[in-house]
Amino acid sequence: MVTTVTLISAWWAAWLAHMAGAVTPTSAGYADSVVLPVVTQAVYLIAAVLVILVIQRITAAQTRAVATYTPAEAPAV
């Protein structure tokens, strides 16, 4: 199973790769390229799937924490 840290790192890497790919065509003169925008959008889709998995992990951890929570008793007056 993939650790949460690895999952978050993969999401950051995919998101940053998307951002770099989105800026490259305008700054490097590749405005007529078709491949780079397609690859950039594919990486963006991967980043979207990874962030969904991160959110599911966070939700599962919160659900487990709530299930094991025992409230403190109020002091007697």
Order of alpha helices (4+ residues) and beta strands (2+ residues): alpha-alpha
